[in-house]
């Protein structure tokens, strides 16, 4: 989940990438979507390097998909009581 002031969600980032891939200038797409040119370039670069996984929100990726060797394997979110609402 993006923070409440975020201009782009994961879906918006995919739209950004699709528009740039279709040949439109990054600066024009950024202006249309209300973000800065450097931010648009950042998301396009991440997509080129990592594919759709690069468009995911950082905290979601950090908490759910990274290696946790110091924790003997479980992700941090799995160690939080009631994180998924299983006790309500």
C-alpha positions, 0 to 999 in steps of 0.5 A: 500500500502506498502512503496517502500522499503518493502520486502513483500506486503500483497500478499507476507505475505500470501505466507510466511504464506502458506509456514510456514503452510506447515511445512517449517521452518520459518528461511528457508522461511525468507531467501528465501523471503529476510527478517529477521527471526524475521520479518517472525515470526512477520507476522506468529504471526499476522496471527495466532492472527488475520487471514488474517486481520493481514497481512494488511498494518498498515496504511491502517488498522489504517486509514480505519478500527479502531474505531474513537469515538473521531471523532464521527465515521468517519475514518480519511481518509474520512475527507481528501478532495479528498482522493479518487480522487472524485474532479478531 
